[in-house]
């Protein structure tokens, strides 16, 4: 039984202040000495970095599309084990989910799967009495979603606050916090959202501290904790990564190098856990700084991030580019997602990259964003031909050509197409996947590494 107190922080729409409130709550409760488990609804990689900074624990995603609704509670239980409180930041508006698929992957669905009370963050900057109608509509839309209170954001004055409180008295929902309109906490954005924590370092620490102070000053933390404790126990067993084969030993643990640093910040915590459980020794390296791959590298994982922001620096690190190329040409298993795909290309915005793939990449004005259904076109160290996975695309770059002679995936949503590259041991694609939904991906990858 999972009895961790928990809250879901949601909003009527994007840009209402969810990230500020959720991250601020995590920081404020952590400052009280509580062990806080941070979670994010959906495929977002960036917000969990701020959550991790606020709590000192890995930020974890809960994605009912990529992992399936049946894994949401087990993954939550895995992350929240031993914690005093869990805070789950929602995505978009409370009832917004995968396009055209009802409530699937919405914050509301995740709240129901977790049996968690919802705190609605409302941007009150341009309304007064109408706030009651807005809150009433969200609270009554789905009787299975329990909205336990409201946090009013961007409140202008004492008079404005009084009008809002009077209106909400009629709704029966308590006001659990009021945050005044003030200069925005320094969390700069760019073409794919907030700038990741790894790129901001000290500034990110200051931003999270400011969020915590703002929330602590404006919110009733005791009432929020009391609401979190009303969440009933969950009967779901915690998710666990698959265990390594019994015959594996320390001497047979292949080294899997995982790209990190400021250019490659997109990673789900469960991936490293699955690789380790499958028998690998996971070693993180930084392609911006390290001129060599980790000693004994038998396989390479290059996830997502922002190589387009660091193309000159990545290109200038010629020793590492050569090492990556040599490893790939040797037939070693290489799994590259999105940013990794660009890094393996011949060039990115005119800057030489590794040249493993006969393709060029460039920035684009067009945002490619959305969930995808995919099937592996051919065998690779990552997946056997015919393997079906769900994933997510999120980029403002274009790769030409978009698919190699042997593509990685056949896409079935939103349109039919092939995408990515499979050659020697390389599997490279724009598609982000969550391996917790298919642990055999990590096991297969490590087995190929061990066979080297």
C-alpha positions as a Python dict, from the first residue, in 0.01 Angstrom:
ca = {
    (1, 'X'): (0, 0, 0),
    (2, 'X'): (124, 348, -93),
    (3, 'X'): (13, 605, 161),
    (4, 'X'): (237, 900, 72),
    (5, 'X'): (51, 1232, 114),
    (6, 'X'): (22, 1396, -226),
    (7, 'X'): (-103, 1696, -420),
    (8, 'X'): (-157, 1757, -790),
    (9, 'X'): (-94, 2118, -895),
    (10, 'X'): (-312, 2202, -1195),
    (11, 'X'): (-450, 2507, -1375),
    (12, 'X'): (-728, 2602, -1616),
    (13, 'X'): (-470, 2670, -1889),
    (14, 'X'): (-99, 2691, -1962),
    (15, 'X'): (93, 2995, -1836),
    (16, 'X'): (-119, 3023, -1521),
    (17, 'X'): (177, 2973, -1286),
    (18, 'X'): (182, 2593, -1230),
    (19, 'X'): (560, 2562, -1249),
    (20, 'X'): (622, 2852, -1011),
    (21, 'X'): (369, 2720, -758),
    (22, 'X'): (466, 2351, -785),
    (23, 'X'): (841, 2417, -770),
    (24, 'X'): (789, 2673, -493),
    (25, 'X'): (587, 2424, -289),
    (26, 'X'): (856, 2161, -333),
    (27, 'X'): (1122, 2407, -218),
    (28, 'X'): (914, 2539, 73),
    (29, 'X'): (827, 2194, 210),
    (30, 'X'): (1185, 2073, 162),
    (31, 'X'): (1303, 2376, 361),
    (32, 'X'): (1076, 2252, 642),
    (33, 'X'): (1280, 1934, 654),
    (34, 'X'): (1037, 1711, 462),
    (35, 'X'): (1146, 1457, 203),
    (36, 'X'): (950, 1571, -105),
    (37, 'X'): (903, 1353, -411),
    (38, 'X'): (876, 1564, -730),
    (39, 'X'): (671, 1456, -1032),
    (40, 'X'): (560, 1605, -1363),
    (41, 'X'): (264, 1500, -1578),
    (42, 'X'): (355, 1439, -1941),
    (43, 'X'): (678, 1409, -2139),
    (44, 'X'): (839, 1736, -2021),
    (45, 'X'): (1213, 1707, -1947),
    (46, 'X'): (1284, 2063, -1835),
    (47, 'X'): (1051, 2125, -1539),
    (48, 'X'): (1174, 1809, -1359),
    (49, 'X'): (1522, 1964, -1352),
    (50, 'X'): (1387, 2254, -1145),
    (51, 'X'): (1191, 2008, -931),
    (52, 'X'): (1508, 1812, -864),
    (53, 'X'): (1693, 2128, -766),
    (54, 'X'): (1411, 2218, -524),
    (55, 'X'): (1398, 1876, -354),
    (56, 'X'): (1736, 1709, -400),
    (57, 'X'): (1562, 1408, -554),
    (58, 'X'): (1521, 1298, -919),
    (59, 'X'): (1232, 1468, -1094),
    (60, 'X'): (1012, 1196, -1243),
    (61, 'X'): (752, 1200, -1519),
    (62, 'X'): (407, 1043, -1511),
    (63, 'X'): (295, 996, -1871),
    (64, 'X'): (-20, 791, -1928),
    (65, 'X'): (29, 797, -2306),
    (66, 'X'): (387, 675, -2332),
    (67, 'X'): (378, 440, -2032),
    (68, 'X'): (9, 353, -2021),
    (69, 'X'): (-240, 443, -1743),
    (70, 'X'): (-159, 116, -1564),
    (71, 'X'): (199, 230, -1492),
    (72, 'X'): (120, 577, -1358),
    (73, 'X'): (58, 472, -996),
    (74, 'X'): (344, 215, -986),
    (75, 'X'): (591, 472, -1124),
    (76, 'X'): (463, 726, -873),
    (77, 'X'): (509, 476, -590),
    (78, 'X'): (863, 401, -708),
    (79, 'X'): (959, 767, -695),
    (80, 'X'): (771, 853, -376),
    (81, 'X'): (900, 562, -166),
    (82, 'X'): (1013, 682, 176),
    (83, 'X'): (899, 1042, 121),
    (84, 'X'): (684, 1259, 346),
    (85, 'X'): (503, 1432, 61),
    (86, 'X'): (470, 1412, -318),
    (87, 'X'): (396, 1713, -537),
    (88, 'X'): (281, 1648, -894),
    (89, 'X'): (292, 1935, -1142),
    (90, 'X'): (28, 1908, -1413),
    (91, 'X'): (51, 1979, -1784),
    (92, 'X'): (-142, 2239, -1987),
    (93, 'X'): (-499, 2283, -1861),
    (94, 'X'): (-639, 2036, -1609),
    (95, 'X'): (-847, 1843, -1864),
    (96, 'X'): (-614, 1874, -2166),
    (97, 'X'): (-453, 1550, -2283),
    (98, 'X'): (-337, 1368, -2594),
    (99, 'X'): (-497, 1529, -2898),
    (100, 'X'): (-826, 1370, -2993),
    (101, 'X'): (-807, 1098, -2726),
    (102, 'X'): (-1029, 1229, -2449),
    (103, 'X'): (-873, 1246, -2106),
    (104, 'X'): (-572, 1027, -2196),
    (105, 'X'): (-248, 1175, -2057),
    (106, 'X'): (-427, 1470, -1898),
    (107, 'X'): (-356, 1602, -1550),
    (108, 'X'): (-712, 1504, -1456),
    (109, 'X'): (-653, 1142, -1555),
    (110, 'X'): (-329, 1125, -1355),
    (111, 'X'): (-499, 1281, -1051),
    (112, 'X'): (-769, 1014, -1068),
    (113, 'X'): (-516, 733, -1109),
    (114, 'X'): (-332, 863, -801),
    (115, 'X'): (-653, 938, -608),
    (116, 'X'): (-488, 1271, -533),
    (117, 'X'): (-654, 1602, -443),
    (118, 'X'): (-602, 1880, -697),
    (119, 'X'): (-500, 2235, -618),
    (120, 'X'): (-611, 2470, -896),
    (121, 'X'): (-375, 2758, -973),
    (122, 'X'): (-576, 3043, -1125),
    (123, 'X'): (-433, 3346, -1303),
    (124, 'X'): (-661, 3606, -1146),
    (125, 'X'): (-499, 3910, -1303),
    (126, 'X'): (-795, 4005, -1524),
    (127, 'X'): (-1098, 3893, -1326),
    (128, 'X'): (-1278, 3926, -995),
    (129, 'X'): (-1621, 3764, -937),
    (130, 'X'): (-1589, 3557, -1255),
    (131, 'X'): (-1325, 3349, -1080),
    (132, 'X'): (-1604, 3168, -894),
    (133, 'X'): (-1771, 3060, -1219),
    (134, 'X'): (-1437, 2944, -1359),
    (135, 'X'): (-1351, 2740, -1050),
    (136, 'X'): (-1704, 2598, -1025),
    (137, 'X'): (-1687, 2481, -1385),
    (138, 'X'): (-1355, 2301, -1336),
    (139, 'X'): (-1463, 2150, -1004),
    (140, 'X'): (-1791, 2013, -1142),
    (141, 'X'): (-1678, 1897, -1488),
    (142, 'X'): (-1565, 1553, -1371),
    (143, 'X'): (-1700, 1438, -1032),
    (144, 'X'): (-1409, 1191, -1002),
    (145, 'X'): (-1158, 1479, -997),
    (146, 'X'): (-1142, 1622, -647),
    (147, 'X'): (-1036, 1985, -643),
    (148, 'X'): (-944, 2055, -284),
    (149, 'X'): (-863, 2424, -305),
    (150, 'X'): (-743, 2719, -508),
    (151, 'X'): (-423, 2922, -523),
    (152, 'X'): (-482, 3266, -672),
    (153, 'X'): (-188, 3392, -879),
    (154, 'X'): (-103, 3743, -1005),
    (155, 'X'): (-333, 3917, -757),
    (156, 'X'): (-298, 4294, -791),
    (157, 'X'): (-394, 4442, -452),
    (158, 'X'): (-566, 4391, -119),
    (159, 'X'): (-892, 4509, -276),
    (160, 'X'): (-852, 4262, -563),
    (161, 'X'): (-782, 3981, -317),
    (162, 'X'): (-1092, 4066, -114),
    (163, 'X'): (-1313, 4056, -424),
    (164, 'X'): (-1172, 3720, -527),
    (165, 'X'): (-1213, 3570, -181),
    (166, 'X'): (-1572, 3694, -154),
    (167, 'X'): (-1656, 3534, -488),
    (168, 'X'): (-1493, 3205, -399),
    (169, 'X'): (-1673, 3188, -63),
    (170, 'X'): (-1980, 3093, -266),
    (171, 'X'): (-1796, 2809, -440),
    (172, 'X'): (-1724, 2617, -122),
    (173, 'X'): (-1358, 2572, -218),
    (174, 'X'): (-1097, 2716, 19),
    (175, 'X'): (-836, 2965, -96),
    (176, 'X'): (-509, 2798, 0),
    (177, 'X'): (-282, 3072, -124),
    (178, 'X'): (-263, 3418, -277),
    (179, 'X'): (42, 3518, -477),
    (180, 'X'): (75, 3883, -569),
    (181, 'X'): (167, 4005, -914),
    (182, 'X'): (537, 4075, -913),
    (183, 'X'): (833, 4073, -1150),
    (184, 'X'): (864, 3723, -1291),
    (185, 'X'): (1107, 3490, -1119),
    (186, 'X'): (1413, 3466, -1343),
    (187, 'X'): (1330, 3152, -1540),
    (188, 'X'): (1416, 3247, -1899),
    (189, 'X'): (1258, 3063, -2190),
    (190, 'X'): (1351, 2996, -2550),
    (191, 'X'): (1228, 2791, -2845),
    (192, 'X'): (1141, 2473, -2650),
    (193, 'X'): (1041, 2622, -2314),
    (194, 'X'): (1238, 2705, -2000),
    (195, 'X'): (1616, 2703, -2016),
    (196, 'X'): (1726, 2380, -1840),
    (197, 'X'): (1883, 2389, -1496),
    (198, 'X'): (2213, 2244, -1622),
    (199, 'X'): (2265, 2552, -1838),
    (200, 'X'): (2195, 2806, -1563),
    (201, 'X'): (2358, 2658, -1252),
    (202, 'X'): (2376, 2939, -993),
    (203, 'X'): (2096, 3138, -1156),
    (204, 'X'): (1869, 2834, -1142),
    (205, 'X'): (1942, 2789, -772),
    (206, 'X'): (1845, 3153, -713),
    (207, 'X'): (1527, 3112, -919),
    (208, 'X'): (1415, 2806, -723),
    (209, 'X'): (1491, 2982, -395),
    (210, 'X'): (1279, 3278, -508),
    (211, 'X'): (991, 3048, -603),
    (212, 'X'): (1007, 2887, -259),
    (213, 'X'): (1005, 3222, -82),
    (214, 'X'): (714, 3352, -286),
    (215, 'X'): (504, 3042, -222),
    (216, 'X'): (596, 3027, 147),
    (217, 'X'): (489, 3391, 189),
    (218, 'X'): (161, 3354, 3),
    (219, 'X'): (38, 3000, 71),
    (220, 'X'): (-99, 2818, 374),
    (221, 'X'): (149, 2532, 387),
    (222, 'X'): (-21, 2369, 685),
    (223, 'X'): (-356, 2360, 504),
    (224, 'X'): (-191, 2225, 190),
    (225, 'X'): (-21, 1950, 388),
    (226, 'X'): (-351, 1865, 557),
    (227, 'X'): (-514, 1838, 213),
    (228, 'X'): (-232, 1614, 89),
    (229, 'X'): (-292, 1379, 382),
    (230, 'X'): (-652, 1323, 272),
    (231, 'X'): (-531, 1118, -28),
    (232, 'X'): (-625, 753, 35),
    (233, 'X'): (-375, 470, 17),
    (234, 'X'): (-301, 320, -323),
    (235, 'X'): (-301, -58, -360),
    (236, 'X'): (-56, -50, -654),
    (237, 'X'): (286, -209, -612),
    (238, 'X'): (583, 16, -683),
    (239, 'X'): (744, -22, -1024),
    (240, 'X'): (1089, -176, -1016),
    (241, 'X'): (1346, -198, -1295),
    (242, 'X'): (1413, -549, -1422),
    (243, 'X'): (1691, -731, -1241),
    (244, 'X'): (2022, -822, -1400),
    (245, 'X'): (2068, -1181, -1521),
    (246, 'X'): (2180, -1412, -1240),
    (247, 'X'): (2499, -1502, -1423),
    (248, 'X'): (2619, -1142, -1445),
    (249, 'X'): (2906, -1029, -1225),
    (250, 'X'): (3100, -709, -1165),
    (251, 'X'): (3360, -818, -1420),
    (252, 'X'): (3091, -872, -1685),
    (253, 'X'): (2917, -536, -1638),
    (254, 'X'): (2963, -350, -1968),
    (255, 'X'): (3021, 24, -1948),
    (256, 'X'): (2737, 225, -2103),
    (257, 'X'): (2838, 586, -2157),
    (258, 'X'): (2548, 832, -2124),
    (259, 'X'): (2581, 1185, -2263),
    (260, 'X'): (2506, 1460, -2013),
    (261, 'X'): (2607, 1818, -1945),
    (262, 'X'): (2440, 2135, -2070),
    (263, 'X'): (2389, 2015, -2429),
    (264, 'X'): (2220, 1684, -2341),
    (265, 'X'): (1981, 1742, -2052),
    (266, 'X'): (1678, 1537, -2158),
    (267, 'X'): (1670, 1205, -1975),
    (268, 'X'): (1422, 1003, -1773),
    (269, 'X'): (1565, 881, -1442),
    (270, 'X'): (1426, 533, -1504),
    (271, 'X'): (1650, 481, -1808),
    (272, 'X'): (1972, 476, -1607),
    (273, 'X'): (1800, 261, -1344),
    (274, 'X'): (1693, 10, -1609),
    (275, 'X'): (2039, -3, -1767),
    (276, 'X'): (2196, -61, -1426),
    (277, 'X'): (1942, -328, -1336),
    (278, 'X'): (2007, -500, -1670),
    (279, 'X'): (2372, -537, -1574),
    (280, 'X'): (2543, -226, -1710),
    (281, 'X'): (2779, 17, -1543),
    (282, 'X'): (2635, 358, -1634),
    (283, 'X'): (2891, 637, -1667),
    (284, 'X'): (2785, 993, -1752),
    (285, 'X'): (3014, 1212, -1963),
    (286, 'X'): (2989, 1567, -2100),
    (287, 'X'): (3043, 1608, -2475),
    (288, 'X'): (3116, 1977, -2419),
    (289, 'X'): (3410, 1909, -2188),
    (290, 'X'): (3532, 1549, -2210),
    (291, 'X'): (3768, 1467, -2494),
    (292, 'X'): (3740, 1091, -2445),
    (293, 'X'): (3462, 844, -2388),
    (294, 'X'): (3464, 672, -2047),
    (295, 'X'): (3723, 396, -2018),
    (296, 'X'): (3591, 65, -2145),
    (297, 'X'): (3282, 208, -2317),
    (298, 'X'): (3089, -78, -2478),
    (299, 'X'): (2773, 115, -2562),
    (300, 'X'): (2663, 475, -2595),
    (301, 'X'): (2335, 652, -2513),
    (302, 'X'): (2290, 1010, -2637),
    (303, 'X'): (1955, 1152, -2535),
    (304, 'X'): (1780, 1478, -2604),
    (305, 'X'): (1876, 1833, -2526),
    (306, 'X'): (1991, 2148, -2701),
    (307, 'X'): (2291, 2074, -2925),
    (308, 'X'): (2176, 2359, -3152),
    (309, 'X'): (2266, 2601, -2870),
    (310, 'X'): (2614, 2452, -2840),
    (311, 'X'): (2696, 2353, -3199),
    (312, 'X'): (3026, 2549, -3210),
    (313, 'X'): (3149, 2399, -2881),
    (314, 'X'): (3042, 2046, -2973),
    (315, 'X'): (3209, 2083, -3310),
    (316, 'X'): (3528, 2218, -3154),
    (317, 'X'): (3567, 1904, -2941),
    (318, 'X'): (3720, 1708, -3227),
    (319, 'X'): (3882, 1436, -3011),
    (320, 'X'): (3546, 1329, -2870),
    (321, 'X'): (3375, 1346, -3208),
    (322, 'X'): (3641, 1113, -3345),
    (323, 'X'): (3598, 877, -3050),
    (324, 'X'): (3221, 863, -3099),
    (325, 'X'): (3263, 801, -3472),
    (326, 'X'): (3514, 522, -3414),
    (327, 'X'): (3287, 356, -3159),
    (328, 'X'): (2987, 374, -3394),
    (329, 'X'): (3185, 244, -3692),
    (330, 'X'): (3307, -48, -3480),
    (331, 'X'): (2949, -173, -3455),
    (332, 'X'): (2905, -90, -3085),
    (333, 'X'): (2545, -29, -2971),
    (334, 'X'): (2456, 340, -2993),
    (335, 'X'): (2111, 474, -2899),
    (336, 'X'): (2053, 836, -3002),
    (337, 'X'): (1733, 1035, -2945),
    (338, 'X'): (1667, 1378, -3097),
    (339, 'X'): (1973, 1576, -2985),
    (340, 'X'): (2176, 1257, -3014),
    (341, 'X'): (2050, 1216, -3370),
    (342, 'X'): (2177, 1566, -3457),
    (343, 'X'): (2512, 1504, -3290),
    (344, 'X'): (2566, 1193, -3503),
    (345, 'X'): (2484, 1381, -3825),
    (346, 'X'): (2743, 1517, -4065),
    (347, 'X'): (2678, 1876, -3960),
    (348, 'X'): (2442, 2093, -3755),
    (349, 'X'): (2378, 2449, -3874),
    (350, 'X'): (2695, 2428, -4081),
    (351, 'X'): (2913, 2306, -3793),
    (352, 'X'): (3078, 1964, -3833),
    (353, 'X'): (2938, 1696, -3602),
    (354, 'X'): (3036, 1328, -3573),
    (355, 'X'): (2953, 1230, -3930),
    (356, 'X'): (2823, 888, -3835),
    (357, 'X'): (2503, 956, -4033),
    (358, 'X'): (2504, 1087, -4388),
    (359, 'X'): (2266, 1371, -4304),
    (360, 'X'): (2268, 1739, -4221),
    (361, 'X'): (2062, 1922, -3958),
    (362, 'X'): (1951, 2282, -3924),
    (363, 'X'): (1728, 2496, -3709),
    (364, 'X'): (1374, 2555, -3835),
    (365, 'X'): (1092, 2799, -3765),
    (366, 'X'): (851, 2507, -3740),
    (367, 'X'): (792, 2333, -3408),
    (368, 'X'): (741, 1958, -3435),
    (369, 'X'): (551, 1848, -3126),
    (370, 'X'): (326, 1560, -3029),
    (371, 'X'): (277, 1202, -2925),
    (372, 'X'): (358, 930, -3176),
    (373, 'X'): (283, 562, -3232),
    (374, 'X'): (581, 381, -3382),
    (375, 'X'): (694, 35, -3491),
    (376, 'X'): (1058, -70, -3532),
    (377, 'X'): (1127, -117, -3902),
    (378, 'X'): (1429, -344, -3858),
    (379, 'X'): (1636, -519, -3591),
    (380, 'X'): (1872, -300, -3389),
    (381, 'X'): (2039, -314, -3047),
    (382, 'X'): (1745, -110, -2918),
    (383, 'X'): (1449, -301, -3056),
    (384, 'X'): (1359, -606, -3262),
    (385, 'X'): (1177, -549, -3589),
    (386, 'X'): (805, -519, -3526),
    (387, 'X'): (843, -380, -3172),
    (388, 'X'): (568, -127, -3107),
    (389, 'X'): (632, 174, -2884),
    (390, 'X'): (470, 504, -2806),
    (391, 'X'): (684, 813, -2799),
    (392, 'X'): (699, 1190, -2828),
    (393, 'X'): (858, 1435, -3070),
    (394, 'X'): (967, 1783, -2960),
    (395, 'X'): (1210, 1982, -3174),
    (396, 'X'): (1265, 2287, -3395),
    (397, 'X'): (1523, 2129, -3618),
    (398, 'X'): (1508, 1951, -3953),
    (399, 'X'): (1725, 1657, -4057),
    (400, 'X'): (1785, 1597, -4426),
    (401, 'X'): (1724, 1325, -4523),
    (402, 'X'): (1490, 1242, -4238),
    (403, 'X'): (1533, 867, -4281),
    (404, 'X'): (1824, 649, -4381),
    (405, 'X'): (1834, 350, -4617),
    (406, 'X'): (1721, 146, -4315),
    (407, 'X'): (1483, 366, -4111),
    (408, 'X'): (1448, 334, -3735),
    (409, 'X'): (1072, 371, -3701),
    (410, 'X'): (755, 352, -3901),
    (411, 'X'): (517, 615, -3763),
    (412, 'X'): (141, 564, -3744),
    (413, 'X'): (33, 891, -3584),
    (414, 'X'): (-45, 1159, -3687),
    (415, 'X'): (61, 1048, -4037),
    (416, 'X'): (226, 741, -4186),
    (417, 'X'): (598, 786, -4253),
    (418, 'X'): (937, 636, -4182),
    (419, 'X'): (1197, 814, -3973),
    (420, 'X'): (1547, 779, -3831),
    (421, 'X'): (1849, 562, -3902),
    (422, 'X'): (1962, 207, -3825),
    (423, 'X'): (2313, 121, -3938),
    (424, 'X'): (2567, -113, -3780),
    (425, 'X'): (2489, -83, -3408),
    (426, 'X'): (2337, 265, -3432),
    (427, 'X'): (1970, 340, -3367),
    (428, 'X'): (1912, 715, -3416),
    (429, 'X'): (1577, 894, -3426),
    (430, 'X'): (1389, 1208, -3327),
    (431, 'X'): (1152, 995, -3120),
    (432, 'X'): (1175, 1021, -2740),
    (433, 'X'): (1063, 702, -2565),
    (434, 'X'): (1012, 604, -2202),
    (435, 'X'): (1179, 270, -2138),
    (436, 'X'): (979, 198, -1823),
    (437, 'X'): (695, 102, -2057),
    (438, 'X'): (923, -147, -2239),
    (439, 'X'): (1202, -267, -2006),
    (440, 'X'): (1312, -514, -2273),
    (441, 'X'): (1465, -216, -2459),
    (442, 'X'): (1725, -165, -2185),
    (443, 'X'): (1783, -539, -2147),
    (444, 'X'): (1835, -584, -2520),
    (445, 'X'): (2072, -288, -2536),
    (446, 'X'): (2286, -418, -2248),
    (447, 'X'): (2291, -768, -2395),
    (448, 'X'): (2433, -626, -2718),
    (449, 'X'): (2691, -433, -2516),
    (450, 'X'): (2788, -747, -2324),
    (451, 'X'): (2830, -938, -2651),
    (452, 'X'): (3095, -694, -2771),
}
